[in-house]
Amino acid sequence: MPGYTFKRLATGLVSLLVLVTVTFFLVRLIPGSPFQNGGVSGRVVEAVEEEYGLNEALFDQYLTYMGNLVQGDLGVSYQEPGTTVAEIIGRTWPVTVSLGLIALLVAVVLGTGLGILRAVSKRRIVREGIAAGGMLLAGIPNFAAAILLLFVFSVKLGWFPSAGLLTPAHYVLPVLSLALYPTAVISRLMGNTLAVEMGKQYVLFARAKGLGRGRIIFTHALKNAWIPVLNYVGPASAFLLTGSFVVESIYTIPGLGREFVSSITNRDYTLILGLTVFMGTVVIAVNLATDLICAWMDPGMRRSYSDK
Amino acid sequence: MRRKRFTALVLAAAVFCMTAMSGCAQGQGDKEAKKEITVAINSETGTLDPAGSIALTYLAYSVSALDELLTYDENGEIEYRAAESYEVNEDSALWTFHLREDALWSDGTPVTAADFLNTIRRALDPASGSGYAVYLFPIKNAEAIYNGEMSMDSLGVETPDDHTLIFRLEEPCVYFLDLLRLPVYTPSCEKYADSVDSGWDKNPQTSLSNGPFALEEYVPDQYFVLKKNEAYWNKDAVKLDRITYRFFDDTQAMAAAYETGEVDVATSLPSTVMELYRGKDDLLVTDQIATRYIYFNLNVKPFDDVRVREAFNLAIDREELCRIVGADTEPSYNLVAKYMTDKNTGERFVDGADQPFEENVERARELLAEAGYPNGEGFPALTYKYPTLEMDSDTAQVIKEQLKKNLNIDIELKAQELQANYSSRYAGDFDLCRMNWTADFADPYTYLSMLLSNSTYNCSGIQDAEYDAIVEASGREQDPGVRSDLLHQAEQRAVGEQFYIIPLYAMKSVNLVSPEITGLRQVPASGALEYRYADIG
């Protein structure tokens, strides 16, 4: 395990380095300048770019950036002079995380519950209803769901506010928009694998032993059925924790996703890079954690790792 | 055991949802007791420092929080704000302003001439990133200082005492008073406003204001709150206690927030809102002092030929274009914004002269034939670059269709992300490029000066000494009537004779305003809404 963990960490670091490098140069390939907008004259743009060292050779700028990055310095935002990129991340990430964690919780609880129901219910209408509902929800992209929920529950019915994250009520619609798709996927994964597990011999044996249905599901079958779900939940949570661009924009939520979109629109180079580094780190770390947890849960997998 | 845990989780989720539901009963405060309004504005960009890199946030903030020296009201009359009088010498090159002695910053410190100079000096440092620094260049030596060629001591601004501010200009400038509403001419308190990146501007303790409202709270990405400035010299005229500005990324989300009552005012909404709210008191349609037009690249053949440029202008049916693009547009045949007022007459400036040209498809075909492209034959494949905004995309489709139908010319369409489009335009990397200009100040000069040979906004490669001479003369001309003639003459030459641009339309701004709010005004220069003297009920 330590060897495997080390190898995975090293791969993670290399991926991060590649990510930063590629992003650095890609961002500069986009036409435009952080200091240009419709009304600013070219003369001013040039003077300001010079002031910020943006007229130096690109590779030198890259070296400077990497040098600072190694020391943990992500630089200052061009759009908000005086504010460091780290401060912006520090202010937006908690928002995104609180939203993402709640959505994840809702998705895991609801998805697992519905999946179990789908696999073991004796009523055909329940099984097929959940299957069909899951299919439908998995097919609705989250921006469509977000707009639909906003329109119905906020504009028409007036049950929930439409913008910001000021009170708990503000969380309901964005959480639902974020949770719908993972809920559908988890319930399908759970339903399918649990149904397969329930047909296996150890379940038959447990039943022959006289164990109750609930006991069989919750103590035996569920543990095995969880592995594919966990494999999905890992990467999915990385997505939820780095923020949804669309949902954050629609509900005007001051999180990472919205900041990322506006940083690109504004060509705020340091902010784009800082957010990329941060999100990259989160995604890589969450994937690593998922792999390690899966390995820990499945002795077979654990063995195959230590063989390598 | 496990089942219990599962039940507990479900219960926890249920409890969470209940609290969430109950939360929505709150939020709607008692607006009558305290007069407060919430205004939805476009997403946060830029600083609140008048010397810094300014965008929407500052513009929203400053109309409520800062007093410029003086401004013009909707009738073109001077409204004194931080100044109480001014003098100008004979040739309009030396301007002296006498500041109000009773004017105080929101912490009680007197407003002095040095506070005005503070903004100007800081803006003349390129590191500040002020896009408006160019508007300081009429001041003696300002441009040289900006370029690092002269020292700050040589700047033509003097403050002989705390309440006198003198501007010495490079050359006469009759529209100088119009410039005074620009951020770089607004004061920033010397005590705190030291640099654009020290963060003074968003900290309520140090972000002082000399106008009707002062910053109370600033929450990045979410909102900022202005409260009534009790130290304001004219505070009796201010009725509201508080204005909250909330940031929105999306105009649909803004309209939804208005619908749910989360905001009392939503501005710059899509034109579809006009249909939804037709006949209701909430709908407020205002004029934008802006023109949408197309730049030709004169360095690209055959746009060097005036006949081709004229043919394009005559072949476009602007009435049809506006019908398709949206009810918030109106055809325009001028460079100067259709809704801009001529201060001398009180009428719209563009109505002070004949329309520069008339659309005429027959004539357009003849001109194209004369230029060597009968029925569009042999016309090169040229590209129209425009930003991916809905309005511009619709416009591009219509123009392509009309040019094909009327002149048998195929133009290629290339939609670009907004910033990319700006870049192409500034680099002159286009055949035809979409342009939009909102007036910086309430004088036609803001438009006409863009086409000067040495203007940085002249992206078309126009080199017209005769035009330059007329426009520059208008900057010096003392007699308002003669000056007005010069401006009209310049516009006629650029738009009606040389056809340097293709004017398309003027725009309306679609706003939703709670019918309870009274006393809203419009800033004459830009058309933006102003809440200084607003009231509830």
Interface residues (C-beta under 8 A of the other chain):
Chain A: I30 P31 G32 S33 F35 Q36 N37 G38 G39 V40 S41 G42 R43 V44 V45 A47 V48 E50 E51 Y52 V76 Q79 E80 P81 G82 T83 I88 R91 T92 I102 L105 V106 V109 L110 G113 I147 L150 F151 S154 V155 G158 W159 F160 P161 S162 A163 G164 L166 T167 P168 A169 H170 Y171 V172 G214 F218 T219 S249 I250 Y251 T252 P254 R258 E259 V261 S262 T265 N266 R267
Chain B: R2 R3 F6 L9 V10 A13 F16 C17 T19 A20 M21 S22 G23 C24 Q26 G27 S43 E44 T45 G46 T47 G52 S53 A55 P126 A127 G129 S130 G131 A133 V134 Y146 N147 V196 D197 S198 G199 V219 P220 D221 Q222 Y223 R246 F247 F248 D249 D250 Q252 A253 A256 A257 E259 T260 E262 Q416 E417 L418 Q419 A420 Y422 S423 S424 Y426 N436 T438 D440 T456 Y457
